[in-house]
């Protein structure tokens, strides 16, 4: 397959200010595309709203496809002929059912799909309903899967996407600065144990009760970083992006060499899905 250029955008959402965040994201798309012409850009978790909005998410959530947040980014995807994955709150037909979700947009600006975060942590459970299934999306780049934030801590999530055919996993995230070692360990492991490209876009900045790590990275199927944003040891506000060239044939080659999929023994894995 041909090579592709992919990018992770490290942004600093302003809590509750959708207009300012969309403006920042649109400008970031323009900057990246004028410099690198990427085929895919991944933004952080809840990139349009910030994290600590509580009940305010009810007014911020959109149905997909459509809605102001989606439409702004869809136009940018079409303008620059690139795929975009970004985090936002979405809602179901029932107005009070809100999800921490990610939208996948094609290079024509069309809606490809939505993923709803399954593993909710702490206060997230007060704002959002958990998703209930993993999905992959066929794109011009190959088969793409999506996880969000704390999904990263569960190896079953990335493995489920891999078994569904994912060659690239996009990870919009809002990982906190206190968990930098965990972030590095889990991103490396999820890529290498599945033989996938992992595009981990983590936000920076602060909100009332937490600060965020950044350290966005693109990892190859062997878990080695192909690109990484440096961690800011100062004010935690370093924004920007990292990009890399990838070839999804590397996924096949690595999996064949390591036999990650064919050597599985599902009959022995019963305890993994047992509810304790």
N, C-alpha and C positions, 0 to 999 in steps of 0.2 A: 504494500500500500504506500501511497505518497506520504511524505512527512508533513506535519502540521505545526504551526506555531500556536502555543497556548499561553495564557497569562492568568495570574492571580492578582486581584486588586486589593490592596490593604487600605481600607478607608476608616474614617473616624466619624461615625454617624452622630448627629446632634439629637439628643433625646427628644422625641415627639415632633420634630420639625421635618415633616415629609418633604416639603418644597425645597428646603435647603439641602437635604440629603440627595434628592433626585438631581438637583443642579450639580452637586459635587460628583455624583456618579456619571451623569451625562458628560461632564467635562473630562472625567477620567477615561471614559470610553474614547472620546475624541483624541486625547493625548496618546493613549496606547496605540490606537489605530493609525494615527499619523506617523508614529515612530516605528511600529513593528508589524503592522497589518496582521494581527492575530486571527486565527480561525475560531477561538473560543476564549472568553473572558469570564472568570468566576469572581463574584463579589461575596462579602461576608454574610453571615446569618443576620436576619432582621436589619439589613443594610439601609432600608428606607425609613426606619422608625426608631432605631435604638431598642434596647432590651427592657428597661425598667418602666414600662408604661402601665402595668397593672390593668385595671378595668378599661383604660383608654384604648386598648387594642380593639375593643368592640367597634369603636368609631373609625379606626384606621384600617381594618381588614377589608379586603376586596375579594370578589369572586373572580376566578380565572376561567377562561381568558377574559380580557377586558379590564376596565378600571384604569384610573389615572396612572398609578404606579407602573403597572404593566405596560400601558401604551407608550409612556415616555421612553422606557428602555427598549421596547419593540421597535420604535422608530429609529433609535440609535443603532440597533442591530441591523436593520435594513439599510440605513445610510452607509454603514461601513462593512456590510456583508460578513458579519461575524455572528457566532453563537454567543448568547449571554445566559449565565445562570446567576440568579441573585435571590437573597432571602427577603421575605416579607410576610406579614400576617395575612392569612386568607380566611374566608368563611364559606361554609356550606350553604345549602338552601335555607336551613334554619339559621336565622340571623345570629343567634347566641352561640353557635358552634364555631369556634375560632381555632385556627391551626397556625403553628409555627411552620412555615412552608418555604419552598423554593420553587421558582418558576424557571423553566427551560425554554429559551426562545431560539428559533432558527435564524439563519442569516437573511431570510426574506422577511423577518419580523413576525413570522407566524408562531403561534403557541405550539410547542412540542409536548409539554407535559408539566405536571406538578408533583412534587414529593412533599408529604406531610411528616414532620419529625415524629419518630416513634418513641424515642427515649427522652422523656421530660425530666428535668432535674429541679428539685426543690420548688420554689415559688412559681416556676413555669406551669405547674399543674393547676394553679389558681387561675391562670389566664387562658390556657390552651387545652384542647382535646388532643390526645395522642393520635397519630396516624396508626394504620393497622396493616400496611403491607409495603414491601419494597418493590420498586418498579425500575425497569431499564428502558432506555429510549434509543431507537435506531436513528442515527444521524449520519451526515456525510463524513464525520470523523471516525465513525465506528459506533460501537454500543456504549452508551454513557449511562452510568448510575449516579445517584445523588444520595448523600448522607448529610445530616445537619448537626453541627456542634457535638453534643455529648454522645450522639450515635457512635462517634469515633471510639469510645471506650468499650464498645461491645463488639468483639470479633465476629459474632454471628451476623452483624449488619453488613460488613464488607464481604463476608463469605457468601451471604445470600445473594448479594448483587453479582458477585463473581459467578456463582452457579446459574444465575439468570443470563449470563453472557457478557457482563460488563468488562470492557477493556480499559476504560477511563472512569474513575470515580471522582466526582466533584464534591468538595466539602466546604460549603459556606459555614463559618464558625464564629463564635464569640467566646473563645476560650480565655479564661482569666489569667492574669499575670502570675498568680500563685501556683499555677499548674504547668509551668514551662517544661519541667522534666517529663511529666506525663504526656504533654503534647508531642514532644519529640519522640518519645518511645512509641506512642501509639501510631503516629503517622508513619514512622519507619516500619513498624510491624504490619500495619494494615496493607501497605503497598507490597512488602516482600512476601508475606505469608499467602498472598493471593496472586502475585505476579501481575499487578495492575499499575497504571499510572494514577497517582493520587494528586489532585489539584486542591490544596488546602489553603483557602482564603480566610484569614483570621483578622478581625478588626483590632483597632487600637483605641486609645482614649479612656476616659473615665465616665462613670455614672454615679449616682448618689452612694451606692454601697459596694461598688466594685470597679476594678481597673482591668484593662484587657491587654493581652500579651503581644499581639501581632505575630511575628515570626512566620508569616505566610510562606509557603514553600510548594514546589513542584517536585515530586519524587518519582523515580523510575520504577519499573517492575521489580528491581532487585532491592528497593528501599533506599537507594542512594539519592541524595538531593541533586536535582538538575539545576535548581535555582532556589534562592531563599532571600527573604527580606531580613535584614539585620534587626535584632532585638534592640530597641531604644532603651538604654539604661538611664536616660534622663527623664523627660516629661511624658514618655509613653505616647507620643503623638505622631510618630513617624508614619506618614502615609506615602503611597506610591504603588509600585507594582513590580512583579518579577515575571519573567517569561522564559520559555524554553522551546526548543524544537523537539518534537516527539515522533516516533514511528511505531504504530500499533503492532507491526510485525514483531517488535521486541517483546511484546506480551506473549505471543505464541512461542517464540524461541526460548524465553526464560521458563515458561511453564513446561515445555518439553524437556528442558535440561534438568529442572528440579522435580518434575513429576508431581507438582503440587495438587493437581486435580485427580489424575488417574490413580494415585496411590491412596486416596481417601478410603476410609472404612466406615461407611454410614451405619452399618449394622451395630457398631460399637458406640454410637453417639447418642444413645437414648437419654442419658442424664442431661444432655445439653438442653433438650426441649421439655424436660420435666419441670413442672411448676412446684417449687418448694414453698 
